[in-house]
Amino acid sequence: MKKTFPKLFITLFFAIAMKGALAQQVSVQAQSAETPKANSLAPMPTSNGKLTLDPNSAESKAEIAKQLANPLANMISMPTQWEFSRGMGKNQAGSDQTLLLQPVAPFSLSGGDIFLVRPIIASTRLVNVDGNSGYGVSGVTIESFYAPNTGSSWIWGVGPYASSPSGNSGLYGTQQTGAGVTAVVLNRDGGFTYGLLGFQSWNVGGNPSFGTQNNLFGQPFLVYTNREAWSFGANMQANYNYDARRTTNPLNLTVGKLEVFDGVPVSFSAGPIYYLSNTPGGPSGWGARATLTMVFLK
């Protein structure tokens, strides 16, 4: 009964959120049939072109919110993500809070292609994890994507991946250095953005005592954005470690809203996390996540 209830709750939560989103989409479509085209949303770009939108208009706010659901958007942004996890340690009595800084820097190439770099700096605060408490930087990861101009709603990107432990003691993450390849493929269909992001990482050196970098990661995602710049999303972040032969797989549900402050678009989102599976000593059960993203239009 304990295992069935969380899964049932997750299913109901997602169904209610998506039902409301779909109902609103039907209402918008009915409105569009009765009003001039000028009142409809700006079309989703079918290339990697730069955004030249007025952030103070409702249509532009919705377009920017949709672009934030696209990992390959040609848009400079600065996401800051806070995450709380519990059930950690051998006795599952510990918890941690993680802060991720994830700046996104795209570079325009010829023919509408782009090269996108996303460094990720992770810091962690542990509370009573196997008797250990403290704060430290757990690592620095660099993801990069070359994304060709496909000329359609389907786009993809691929590039090198690297992760460094940044000299941490092992309490806040692995002490190994990893290198590999990362890739993403996605489609943009009206207000929906959906796809799969993943990476393959191999250990290239370091102490394996606190975990290894031999990982296969996959993140299927689905986001719906409406005319009022509200976003409803769901994703899973399955990470399989070849050495432990175990998978950590949190399910994340989010609700977000984009607003403009002094000409700067800012997105707020939050939602629950539930770990469908975990590695020994890793987080389990329920958690929470919140993200603040600042957008800098070119």
Phi and psi restraints in degrees (value plus and minus 20) as a CYANA .aco file:
   2 LYS   PHI     -86.5   -46.5
   2 LYS   PSI     -56.0   -16.0
   3 LYS   PHI     -97.0   -57.0
   3 LYS   PSI     -52.9   -12.9
   4 THR   PHI     -92.3   -52.3
   4 THR   PSI     -57.5   -17.5
   5 PHE   PHI     -82.3   -42.3
   5 PHE   PSI     -68.5   -28.5
   6 PRO   PHI     -79.1   -39.1
   6 PRO   PSI     -61.2   -21.2
   7 LYS   PHI     -85.1   -45.1
   7 LYS   PSI     -59.2   -19.2
   8 LEU   PHI     -85.6   -45.6
   8 LEU   PSI     -60.7   -20.7
   9 PHE   PHI     -82.8   -42.8
   9 PHE   PSI     -64.3   -24.3
  10 ILE   PHI     -81.1   -41.1
  10 ILE   PSI     -65.5   -25.5
  11 THR   PHI     -80.6   -40.6
  11 THR   PSI     -65.0   -25.0
  12 LEU   PHI     -86.1   -46.1
  12 LEU   PSI     -61.2   -21.2
  13 PHE   PHI     -80.1   -40.1
  13 PHE   PSI     -69.1   -29.1
  14 PHE   PHI     -85.8   -45.8
  14 PHE   PSI     -60.0   -20.0
  15 ALA   PHI     -83.6   -43.6
  15 ALA   PSI     -61.8   -21.8
  16 ILE   PHI     -85.8   -45.8
  16 ILE   PSI     -63.3   -23.3
  17 ALA   PHI     -82.9   -42.9
  17 ALA   PSI     -66.6   -26.6
  18 MET   PHI     -92.1   -52.1
  18 MET   PSI     -51.6   -11.6
  19 LYS   PHI     -83.0   -43.0
  19 LYS   PSI     -62.7   -22.7
  20 GLY   PHI     -85.2   -45.2
  20 GLY   PSI     -59.6   -19.6
  21 ALA   PHI     -85.4   -45.4
  21 ALA   PSI     -64.0   -24.0
  22 LEU   PHI     -86.9   -46.9
  22 LEU   PSI     -58.8   -18.8
  23 ALA   PHI     -82.1   -42.1
  23 ALA   PSI     -58.2   -18.2
  24 GLN   PHI     -89.4   -49.4
  24 GLN   PSI     -56.2   -16.2
  25 GLN   PHI     -82.7   -42.7
  25 GLN   PSI     -61.9   -21.9
  26 VAL   PHI     -81.5   -41.5
  26 VAL   PSI     -61.3   -21.3
  27 SER   PHI     -83.8   -43.8
  27 SER   PSI     -60.6   -20.6
  28 VAL   PHI     -84.4   -44.4
  28 VAL   PSI     -61.9   -21.9
  29 GLN   PHI     -83.4   -43.4
  29 GLN   PSI     -58.9   -18.9
  30 ALA   PHI     -86.1   -46.1
  30 ALA   PSI     -57.7   -17.7
  31 GLN   PHI     -86.4   -46.4
  31 GLN   PSI     -59.6   -19.6
  32 SER   PHI     -82.7   -42.7
  32 SER   PSI     -52.9   -12.9
  33 ALA   PHI     -89.5   -49.5
  33 ALA   PSI     -41.2    -1.2
  34 GLU   PHI    -125.1   -85.1
  34 GLU   PSI     -26.8    13.2
  35 THR   PHI    -141.2  -101.2
  35 THR   PSI     140.5   180.5
  36 PRO   PHI     -83.6   -43.6
  36 PRO   PSI     138.5   178.5
  37 LYS   PHI     -82.0   -42.0
  37 LYS   PSI     -46.2    -6.2
  38 ALA   PHI     -80.3   -40.3
  38 ALA   PSI     -43.5    -3.5
  39 ASN   PHI    -109.4   -69.4
  39 ASN   PSI     -23.6    16.4
  40 SER   PHI    -100.5   -60.5
  40 SER   PSI     145.7   185.7
  41 LEU   PHI     -85.2   -45.2
  41 LEU   PSI     127.5   167.5
  42 ALA   PHI     -82.2   -42.2
  42 ALA   PSI     118.8   158.8
  43 PRO   PHI     -84.4   -44.4
  43 PRO   PSI     125.5   165.5
  44 MET   PHI     -85.6   -45.6
  44 MET   PSI     107.2   147.2
  45 PRO   PHI     -77.8   -37.8
  45 PRO   PSI     121.7   161.7
  46 THR   PHI    -122.0   -82.0
  46 THR   PSI      -8.6    31.4
  47 SER   PHI    -156.5  -116.5
  47 SER   PSI    -193.3  -153.3
  48 ASN   PHI    -115.9   -75.9
  48 ASN   PSI      12.4    52.4
  49 GLY   PHI     -87.5   -47.5
  49 GLY   PSI     139.0   179.0
  50 LYS   PHI     -91.7   -51.7
  50 LYS   PSI     131.4   171.4
  51 LEU   PHI    -103.5   -63.5
  51 LEU   PSI     108.2   148.2
  52 THR   PHI    -146.7  -106.7
  52 THR   PSI      41.6    81.6
  53 LEU   PHI    -127.2   -87.2
  53 LEU   PSI     136.6   176.6
  54 ASP   PHI    -109.7   -69.7
  54 ASP   PSI      88.3   128.3
  55 PRO   PHI     -86.0   -46.0
  55 PRO   PSI     -32.2     7.8
  56 ASN   PHI    -106.8   -66.8
  56 ASN   PSI     -29.8    10.2
  57 SER   PHI    -109.4   -69.4
  57 SER   PSI     129.1   169.1
  58 ALA   PHI     -83.0   -43.0
  58 ALA   PSI     -58.6   -18.6
  59 GLU   PHI     -85.0   -45.0
  59 GLU   PSI     -62.1   -22.1
  60 SER   PHI     -87.8   -47.8
  60 SER   PSI     -58.3   -18.3
  61 LYS   PHI     -80.3   -40.3
  61 LYS   PSI     -63.3   -23.3
  62 ALA   PHI     -85.2   -45.2
  62 ALA   PSI     -59.0   -19.0
  63 GLU   PHI     -85.7   -45.7
  63 GLU   PSI     -62.3   -22.3
  64 ILE   PHI     -83.6   -43.6
  64 ILE   PSI     -61.5   -21.5
  65 ALA   PHI     -81.1   -41.1
  65 ALA   PSI     -59.6   -19.6
  66 LYS   PHI     -86.0   -46.0
  66 LYS   PSI     -59.0   -19.0
  67 GLN   PHI     -84.6   -44.6
  67 GLN   PSI     -51.6   -11.6
  68 LEU   PHI     -86.4   -46.4
  68 LEU   PSI     -42.0    -2.0
  69 ALA   PHI    -100.5   -60.5
  69 ALA   PSI     -27.4    12.6
  70 ASN   PHI    -121.0   -81.0
  70 ASN   PSI      91.2   131.2
  71 PRO   PHI     -83.3   -43.3
  71 PRO   PSI     -35.1     4.9
  72 LEU   PHI    -129.5   -89.5
  72 LEU   PSI      -2.0    38.0
  73 ALA   PHI     -84.2   -44.2
  73 ALA   PSI     117.7   157.7
  74 ASN   PHI    -102.5   -62.5
  74 ASN   PSI      52.0    92.0
  75 MET   PHI    -173.0  -133.0
  75 MET   PSI     108.5   148.5
  76 ILE   PHI     -97.0   -57.0
  76 ILE   PSI     108.2   148.2
  77 SER   PHI    -165.0  -125.0
  77 SER   PSI     142.1   182.1
  78 MET   PHI    -154.4  -114.4
  78 MET   PSI      66.1   106.1
  79 PRO   PHI     -98.6   -58.6
  79 PRO   PSI     118.3   158.3
  80 THR   PHI    -144.7  -104.7
  80 THR   PSI     100.1   140.1
  81 GLN   PHI    -139.7   -99.7
  81 GLN   PSI     110.1   150.1
  82 TRP   PHI    -128.6   -88.6
  82 TRP   PSI     117.2   157.2
  83 GLU   PHI    -158.4  -118.4
  83 GLU   PSI     117.1   157.1
  84 PHE   PHI    -135.9   -95.9
  84 PHE   PSI     110.1   150.1
  85 SER   PHI    -150.4  -110.4
  85 SER   PSI     131.3   171.3
  86 ARG   PHI    -155.5  -115.5
  86 ARG   PSI    -197.6  -157.6
  87 GLY   PHI      49.8    89.8
  87 GLY   PSI      10.9    50.9
  88 MET   PHI    -117.0   -77.0
  88 MET   PSI     137.1   177.1
  89 GLY   PHI      72.6   112.6
  89 GLY   PSI     151.9   191.9
  90 LYS   PHI     -83.1   -43.1
  90 LYS   PSI     -55.0   -15.0
  91 ASN   PHI    -117.0   -77.0
  91 ASN   PSI     -14.5    25.5
  92 GLN   PHI      36.0    76.0
  92 GLN   PSI      10.6    50.6
  93 ALA   PHI    -119.8   -79.8
  93 ALA   PSI     -25.8    14.2
  94 GLY   PHI    -116.1   -76.1
  94 GLY   PSI     150.5   190.5
  95 SER   PHI    -167.2  -127.2
  95 SER   PSI     145.0   185.0
  96 ASP   PHI    -165.9  -125.9
  96 ASP   PSI     137.5   177.5
  97 GLN   PHI    -144.1  -104.1
  97 GLN   PSI     108.9   148.9
  98 THR   PHI    -137.0   -97.0
  98 THR   PSI     116.5   156.5
  99 LEU   PHI    -138.0   -98.0
  99 LEU   PSI     101.9   141.9
 100 LEU   PHI    -133.3   -93.3
 100 LEU   PSI     108.8   148.8
 101 LEU   PHI    -124.3   -84.3
 101 LEU   PSI     102.8   142.8
 102 GLN   PHI    -152.0  -112.0
 102 GLN   PSI      43.1    83.1
 103 PRO   PHI     -82.5   -42.5
 103 PRO   PSI     122.6   162.6
 104 VAL   PHI    -138.6   -98.6
 104 VAL   PSI     103.0   143.0
 105 ALA   PHI    -145.3  -105.3
 105 ALA   PSI      86.4   126.4
 106 PRO   PHI    -113.1   -73.1
 106 PRO   PSI     127.5   167.5
 107 PHE   PHI    -144.8  -104.8
 107 PHE   PSI     102.6   142.6
 108 SER   PHI     -95.9   -55.9
 108 SER   PSI     113.9   153.9
 109 LEU   PHI    -133.4   -93.4
 109 LEU   PSI     158.1   198.1
 110 SER   PHI     -89.1   -49.1
 110 SER   PSI     131.7   171.7
 111 GLY   PHI      53.9    93.9
 111 GLY   PSI      -7.7    32.3
 112 GLY   PHI      66.4   106.4
 112 GLY   PSI     -18.9    21.1
 113 ASP   PHI     -93.2   -53.2
 113 ASP   PSI     138.7   178.7
 114 ILE   PHI    -156.0  -116.0
 114 ILE   PSI     136.9   176.9
 115 PHE   PHI    -141.8  -101.8
 115 PHE   PSI     103.6   143.6
 116 LEU   PHI    -137.9   -97.9
 116 LEU   PSI     112.4   152.4
 117 VAL   PHI    -138.2   -98.2
 117 VAL   PSI     112.8   152.8
 118 ARG   PHI    -153.6  -113.6
 118 ARG   PSI      73.2   113.2
 119 PRO   PHI     -95.8   -55.8
 119 PRO   PSI     123.6   163.6
 120 ILE   PHI    -146.8  -106.8
 120 ILE   PSI      97.9   137.9
 121 ILE   PHI    -128.1   -88.1
 121 ILE   PSI     101.0   141.0
 122 ALA   PHI    -134.0   -94.0
 122 ALA   PSI     109.3   149.3
 123 SER   PHI    -142.9  -102.9
 123 SER   PSI     126.7   166.7
 124 THR   PHI    -153.7  -113.7
 124 THR   PSI     120.5   160.5
 125 ARG   PHI    -136.5   -96.5
 125 ARG   PSI      98.4   138.4
 126 LEU   PHI    -117.8   -77.8
 126 LEU   PSI     124.1   164.1
 127 VAL   PHI    -151.8  -111.8
 127 VAL   PSI      90.2   130.2
 128 ASN   PHI      34.6    74.6
 128 ASN   PSI      28.1    68.1
 129 VAL   PHI    -115.7   -75.7
 129 VAL   PSI      82.9   122.9
 130 ASP   PHI      33.4    73.4
 130 ASP   PSI      19.5    59.5
 131 GLY   PHI      65.1   105.1
 131 GLY   PSI     -20.0    20.0
 132 ASN   PHI    -125.2   -85.2
 132 ASN   PSI     116.1   156.1
 133 SER   PHI    -156.5  -116.5
 133 SER   PSI     127.3   167.3
 134 GLY   PHI     140.0   180.0
 134 GLY   PSI    -197.6  -157.6
 135 TYR   PHI    -154.4  -114.4
 135 TYR   PSI     120.8   160.8
 136 GLY   PHI    -188.9  -148.9
 136 GLY   PSI     146.4   186.4
 137 VAL   PHI    -104.1   -64.1
 137 VAL   PSI     101.6   141.6
 138 SER   PHI    -106.3   -66.3
 138 SER   PSI     -43.5    -3.5
 139 GLY   PHI     145.9   185.9
 139 GLY   PSI     148.6   188.6
 140 VAL   PHI    -146.8  -106.8
 140 VAL   PSI     107.4   147.4
 141 THR   PHI    -139.8   -99.8
 141 THR   PSI     122.5   162.5
 142 ILE   PHI    -143.5  -103.5
 142 ILE   PSI      98.1   138.1
 143 GLU   PHI    -128.0   -88.0
 143 GLU   PSI     120.4   160.4
 144 SER   PHI    -161.7  -121.7
 144 SER   PSI     129.2   169.2
 145 PHE   PHI    -158.8  -118.8
 145 PHE   PSI     110.2   150.2
 146 TYR   PHI    -114.4   -74.4
 146 TYR   PSI     101.7   141.7
 147 ALA   PHI    -141.9  -101.9
 147 ALA   PSI      89.4   129.4
 148 PRO   PHI     -93.9   -53.9
 148 PRO   PSI     134.9   174.9
 149 ASN   PHI     -96.5   -56.5
 149 ASN   PSI      85.2   125.2
 150 THR   PHI    -103.6   -63.6
 150 THR   PSI     -38.1     1.9
 151 GLY   PHI      51.6    91.6
 151 GLY   PSI      -2.5    37.5
 152 SER   PHI    -163.4  -123.4
 152 SER   PSI     159.5   199.5
 153 SER   PHI     -94.1   -54.1
 153 SER   PSI     -41.7    -1.7
 154 TRP   PHI    -104.9   -64.9
 154 TRP   PSI     107.0   147.0
 155 ILE   PHI    -154.7  -114.7
 155 ILE   PSI     140.1   180.1
 156 TRP   PHI    -168.5  -128.5
 156 TRP   PSI     141.5   181.5
 157 GLY   PHI    -173.1  -133.1
 157 GLY   PSI     132.7   172.7
 158 VAL   PHI    -169.7  -129.7
 158 VAL   PSI     128.6   168.6
 159 GLY   PHI    -196.3  -156.3
 159 GLY   PSI     157.8   197.8
 160 PRO   PHI     -92.9   -52.9
 160 PRO   PSI     134.0   174.0
 161 TYR   PHI    -149.8  -109.8
 161 TYR   PSI     119.0   159.0
 162 ALA   PHI    -166.6  -126.6
 162 ALA   PSI     125.4   165.4
 163 SER   PHI    -161.2  -121.2
 163 SER   PSI     112.9   152.9
 164 SER   PHI    -144.1  -104.1
 164 SER   PSI     122.3   162.3
 165 PRO   PHI     -97.0   -57.0
 165 PRO   PSI     -31.0     9.0
 166 SER   PHI      37.9    77.9
 166 SER   PSI      13.3    53.3
 167 GLY   PHI      51.0    91.0
 167 GLY   PSI       0.1    40.1
 168 ASN   PHI     -92.1   -52.1
 168 ASN   PSI     143.2   183.2
 169 SER   PHI     -97.8   -57.8
 169 SER   PSI     -27.7    12.3
 170 GLY   PHI      82.4   122.4
 170 GLY   PSI     -36.7     3.3
 171 LEU   PHI     -92.0   -52.0
 171 LEU   PSI     -47.1    -7.1
 172 TYR   PHI    -128.0   -88.0
 172 TYR   PSI     -10.6    29.4
 173 GLY   PHI     131.2   171.2
 173 GLY   PSI     159.8   199.8
 174 THR   PHI     -82.8   -42.8
 174 THR   PSI     133.7   173.7
 175 GLN   PHI    -122.7   -82.7
 175 GLN   PSI      -6.2    33.8
 176 GLN   PHI    -117.4   -77.4
 176 GLN   PSI     135.6   175.6
 177 THR   PHI    -119.9   -79.9
 177 THR   PSI     116.4   156.4
 178 GLY   PHI    -142.3  -102.3
 178 GLY   PSI     131.7   171.7
 179 ALA   PHI    -164.7  -124.7
 179 ALA   PSI     129.6   169.6
 180 GLY   PHI    -199.2  -159.2
 180 GLY   PSI    -165.7  -125.7
 181 VAL   PHI    -156.5  -116.5
 181 VAL   PSI     124.3   164.3
 182 THR   PHI    -146.3  -106.3
 182 THR   PSI     130.9   170.9
 183 ALA   PHI    -172.1  -132.1
 183 ALA   PSI     136.9   176.9
 184 VAL   PHI    -168.8  -128.8
 184 VAL   PSI     123.4   163.4
 185 VAL   PHI    -156.5  -116.5
 185 VAL   PSI     118.3   158.3
 186 LEU   PHI    -174.9  -134.9
 186 LEU   PSI     143.4   183.4
 187 ASN   PHI    -148.9  -108.9
 187 ASN   PSI     127.7   167.7
 188 ARG   PHI    -139.7   -99.7
 188 ARG   PSI      93.8   133.8
 189 ASP   PHI    -148.0  -108.0
 189 ASP   PSI      77.6   117.6
 190 GLY   PHI      42.2    82.2
 190 GLY   PSI    -145.6  -105.6
 191 GLY   PHI    -102.6   -62.6
 191 GLY   PSI     -24.1    15.9
 192 PHE   PHI    -115.4   -75.4
 192 PHE   PSI     119.3   159.3
 193 THR   PHI    -149.8  -109.8
 193 THR   PSI     104.4   144.4
 194 TYR   PHI    -165.8  -125.8
 194 TYR   PSI     130.9   170.9
 195 GLY   PHI     155.8   195.8
 195 GLY   PSI    -181.2  -141.2
 196 LEU   PHI    -161.1  -121.1
 196 LEU   PSI     106.9   146.9
 197 LEU   PHI    -135.5   -95.5
 197 LEU   PSI     122.0   162.0
 198 GLY   PHI    -180.7  -140.7
 198 GLY   PSI     148.5   188.5
 199 PHE   PHI    -169.7  -129.7
 199 PHE   PSI     136.5   176.5
 200 GLN   PHI    -140.4  -100.4
 200 GLN   PSI     102.9   142.9
 201 SER   PHI    -141.2  -101.2
 201 SER   PSI     120.7   160.7
 202 TRP   PHI    -142.4  -102.4
 202 TRP   PSI     125.1   165.1
 203 ASN   PHI     -88.7   -48.7
 203 ASN   PSI     112.3   152.3
 204 VAL   PHI    -142.2  -102.2
 204 VAL   PSI      -4.5    35.5
 205 GLY   PHI     123.5   163.5
 205 GLY   PSI     136.4   176.4
 206 GLY   PHI      97.3   137.3
 206 GLY   PSI     153.0   193.0
 207 ASN   PHI     -98.6   -58.6
 207 ASN   PSI     101.4   141.4
 208 PRO   PHI    -105.2   -65.2
 208 PRO   PSI     -17.0    23.0
 209 SER   PHI     -84.4   -44.4
 209 SER   PSI     -46.3    -6.3
 210 PHE   PHI    -132.4   -92.4
 210 PHE   PSI      10.3    50.3
 211 GLY   PHI      86.8   126.8
 211 GLY   PSI     136.0   176.0
 212 THR   PHI    -137.1   -97.1
 212 THR   PSI     149.9   189.9
 213 GLN   PHI    -121.4   -81.4
 213 GLN   PSI      -4.4    35.6
 214 ASN   PHI    -106.2   -66.2
 214 ASN   PSI      63.3   103.3
 215 ASN   PHI    -148.4  -108.4
 215 ASN   PSI     127.4   167.4
 216 LEU   PHI    -140.4  -100.4
 216 LEU   PSI     101.0   141.0
 217 PHE   PHI    -138.8   -98.8
 217 PHE   PSI     116.4   156.4
 218 GLY   PHI    -158.8  -118.8
 218 GLY   PSI     113.2   153.2
 219 GLN   PHI    -151.4  -111.4
 219 GLN   PSI      71.0   111.0
 220 PRO   PHI     -92.7   -52.7
 220 PRO   PSI     120.1   160.1
 221 PHE   PHI    -162.2  -122.2
 221 PHE   PSI     132.1   172.1
 222 LEU   PHI    -163.8  -123.8
 222 LEU   PSI     107.1   147.1
 223 VAL   PHI    -154.4  -114.4
 223 VAL   PSI     115.0   155.0
 224 TYR   PHI    -136.3   -96.3
 224 TYR   PSI     110.3   150.3
 225 THR   PHI    -140.0  -100.0
 225 THR   PSI     110.4   150.4
 226 ASN   PHI    -119.7   -79.7
 226 ASN   PSI    -196.9  -156.9
 227 ARG   PHI     -86.8   -46.8
 227 ARG   PSI     -43.0    -3.0
 228 GLU   PHI    -110.8   -70.8
 228 GLU   PSI      -8.3    31.7
 229 ALA   PHI      47.5    87.5
 229 ALA   PSI       5.8    45.8
 230 TRP   PHI    -107.8   -67.8
 230 TRP   PSI     121.6   161.6
 231 SER   PHI    -146.1  -106.1
 231 SER   PSI     118.6   158.6
 232 PHE   PHI    -144.4  -104.4
 232 PHE   PSI     103.2   143.2
 233 GLY   PHI    -157.6  -117.6
 233 GLY   PSI     141.0   181.0
 234 ALA   PHI    -166.8  -126.8
 234 ALA   PSI     120.5   160.5
 235 ASN   PHI    -174.4  -134.4
 235 ASN   PSI     139.4   179.4
 236 MET   PHI    -140.2  -100.2
 236 MET   PSI     125.2   165.2
 237 GLN   PHI    -144.2  -104.2
 237 GLN   PSI      59.5    99.5
 238 ALA   PHI    -103.3   -63.3
 238 ALA   PSI     102.1   142.1
 239 ASN   PHI    -142.2  -102.2
 239 ASN   PSI      91.3   131.3
 240 TYR   PHI    -119.3   -79.3
 240 TYR   PSI     105.1   145.1
 241 ASN   PHI    -119.8   -79.8
 241 ASN   PSI     100.1   140.1
 242 TYR   PHI     -84.7   -44.7
 242 TYR   PSI     -50.9   -10.9
 243 ASP   PHI     -99.2   -59.2
 243 ASP   PSI     -62.4   -22.4
 244 ALA   PHI     -99.1   -59.1
 244 ALA   PSI     -40.8    -0.8
 245 ARG   PHI      35.9    75.9
 245 ARG   PSI      19.6    59.6
 246 ARG   PHI    -154.7  -114.7
 246 ARG   PSI     136.6   176.6
 247 THR   PHI    -140.3  -100.3
 247 THR   PSI     111.1   151.1
 248 THR   PHI    -117.7   -77.7
 248 THR   PSI     106.1   146.1
 249 ASN   PHI    -161.0  -121.0
 249 ASN   PSI      66.8   106.8
 250 PRO   PHI    -103.8   -63.8
 250 PRO   PSI     122.1   162.1
 251 LEU   PHI    -120.6   -80.6
 251 LEU   PSI     105.5   145.5
 252 ASN   PHI    -135.3   -95.3
 252 ASN   PSI     109.3   149.3
 253 LEU   PHI    -136.6   -96.6
 253 LEU   PSI     114.3   154.3
 254 THR   PHI    -155.9  -115.9
 254 THR   PSI     128.9   168.9
 255 VAL   PHI    -148.1  -108.1
 255 VAL   PSI     109.8   149.8
 256 GLY   PHI    -156.7  -116.7
 256 GLY   PSI     141.5   181.5
 257 LYS   PHI    -163.4  -123.4
 257 LYS   PSI     115.4   155.4
 258 LEU   PHI    -124.4   -84.4
 258 LEU   PSI     111.4   151.4
 259 GLU   PHI    -149.9  -109.9
 259 GLU   PSI     147.2   187.2
 260 VAL   PHI    -139.8   -99.8
 260 VAL   PSI     107.6   147.6
 261 PHE   PHI    -142.1  -102.1
 261 PHE   PSI      94.2   134.2
 262 ASP   PHI      32.7    72.7
 262 ASP   PSI      21.3    61.3
 263 GLY   PHI      64.3   104.3
 263 GLY   PSI     -20.9    19.1
 264 VAL   PHI    -127.6   -87.6
 264 VAL   PSI      96.8   136.8
 265 PRO   PHI     -87.6   -47.6
 265 PRO   PSI     112.3   152.3
 266 VAL   PHI    -152.8  -112.8
 266 VAL   PSI     110.1   150.1
 267 SER   PHI    -129.9   -89.9
 267 SER   PSI     115.1   155.1
 268 PHE   PHI    -136.9   -96.9
 268 PHE   PSI     114.9   154.9
 269 SER   PHI    -165.8  -125.8
 269 SER   PSI     134.3   174.3
 270 ALA   PHI    -178.9  -138.9
 270 ALA   PSI     141.2   181.2
 271 GLY   PHI     153.3   193.3
 271 GLY   PSI     152.9   192.9
 272 PRO   PHI    -104.8   -64.8
 272 PRO   PSI     139.6   179.6
 273 ILE   PHI    -143.5  -103.5
 273 ILE   PSI     119.3   159.3
 274 TYR   PHI    -154.2  -114.2
 274 TYR   PSI     106.6   146.6
 275 TYR   PHI    -104.3   -64.3
 275 TYR   PSI      90.1   130.1
 276 LEU   PHI     -92.3   -52.3
 276 LEU   PSI     -50.1   -10.1
 277 SER   PHI    -174.2  -134.2
 277 SER   PSI     139.8   179.8
 278 ASN   PHI    -173.1  -133.1
 278 ASN   PSI     143.0   183.0
 279 THR   PHI    -107.2   -67.2
 279 THR   PSI     138.4   178.4
 280 PRO   PHI     -76.8   -36.8
 280 PRO   PSI     108.0   148.0
 281 GLY   PHI      65.4   105.4
 281 GLY   PSI     -29.5    10.5
 282 GLY   PHI    -103.7   -63.7
 282 GLY   PSI     156.2   196.2
 283 PRO   PHI     -83.8   -43.8
 283 PRO   PSI     131.5   171.5
 284 SER   PHI    -168.2  -128.2
 284 SER   PSI     143.5   183.5
 285 GLY   PHI      51.9    91.9
 285 GLY   PSI    -164.8  -124.8
 286 TRP   PHI    -109.9   -69.9
 286 TRP   PSI     130.4   170.4
 287 GLY   PHI    -168.5  -128.5
 287 GLY   PSI    -187.5  -147.5
 288 ALA   PHI    -169.3  -129.3
 288 ALA   PSI     136.7   176.7
 289 ARG   PHI    -165.3  -125.3
 289 ARG   PSI     122.6   162.6
 290 ALA   PHI    -161.3  -121.3
 290 ALA   PSI     122.0   162.0
 291 THR   PHI    -154.8  -114.8
 291 THR   PSI     116.9   156.9
 292 LEU   PHI    -139.5   -99.5
 292 LEU   PSI     105.0   145.0
 293 THR   PHI    -145.1  -105.1
 293 THR   PSI     105.2   145.2
 294 MET   PHI    -119.9   -79.9
 294 MET   PSI     117.7   157.7
 295 VAL   PHI    -134.1   -94.1
 295 VAL   PSI     114.7   154.7
 296 PHE   PHI    -139.4   -99.4
 296 PHE   PSI      82.1   122.1
 297 LEU   PHI     -92.9   -52.9
 297 LEU   PSI     122.3   162.3
